[in-house]
Amino acid sequence: NVRLIKLDYTSITFQGNSNNLTIYNEAFENCYRLKEVIFSGSFNNVIIEEKAFKNCTNLDTIVFPQCTMDIESTAFESCPSVTSLLFLIKSY
């Protein structure tokens, strides 16, 4: 099960314990106030389809989970403010 636990127009947090999470085409396109996207929890595979976050011009931080990622080439098209990409890793 995957839950969208926070959506306040500046931040989106996806939390879950699921095999697959798909962010569909144009799901958050033109969300101009969006500043951060966070994937937390346990996912085996995250798919971010074309233009999912297109024109999110204030998006500056994306936190990816530790899992297999399939990010389409235009998923973050026209997001000029992205300055921080964080990839979570397991500590042993």
N, C-alpha and C positions, 0 to 999 in steps of 0.2 A: 504494500500500500504506500502511496506517495501522497503527501499533503503539501499544499501551498500554505505555509504557516505564516508568512508575512507578505503583505502587499500594501505598501503605504505610498505608492507612486514614486518613491525615491529608492526603495529597496525591495528586492524579491528574494525570498529564501525558500528553497525546495528542500524538504526533509522527508526521508523515508527509508524504508528497508524493502527494496524491490529489485527484481532482476533488471528491469528496463524502465527508463524514463525517456520520453520523447517530448521535445519542445517543438511543436508543429510550425509549419510555414507561417510567417507573418504574425505569430502569436502575440508578440509584444512590439511590433513595428510601430514607430512613431511615438513611443513612450518617452517624450522629451524630458520629463522630470527624473526618469530612472537613473540612479547613480551607481547602484551595485546589484550584482546577481550572485547569490551564494547557494551552492549545492552542498547540503550537509546530510549526514546519515550514511547509509550503506546502499550503494547501487552497484550492479554488475556492469551495466552498460548505459551510457547517456548518449542520446542522439539529439543534436540540435540542427534542425532542418533549415533550408534556405530562408533568408531574410527574417529569421525568428526575432532578431533584435535590431533590424534595420532602422536606421535614422534615430537611434537612441543617442542623441548627440551629447548628453551629459553623462553617459555611462563611463565610469572611470575604473571600476574594480570588478573583477570576475574571479570567484573562488571555485575551482573545479574539484570534484571529488576524486578519490583514488579509485579509478575504474577504467574500463575501456571507453574511449570517447570517439564519437563519430560526429565531427563538426563540418557541416557543409561550407563550401568556400565563401558563400555570401551571408552566412549566419549573422555576422557582425558588420555587415556592409554599412558604410557611412556612420561609423562610431568613432569620431576623431579624438575623443577625450580619453580613450582607454590608455591608462598608464600603468596599471597593475594587474598582472595575471598570476594567480596563485594556484599551485597544484599541490593538493594534499598528498602526503606520502605516509606510509606506515613506519613506525619506529619499532625496531626489534631490540 
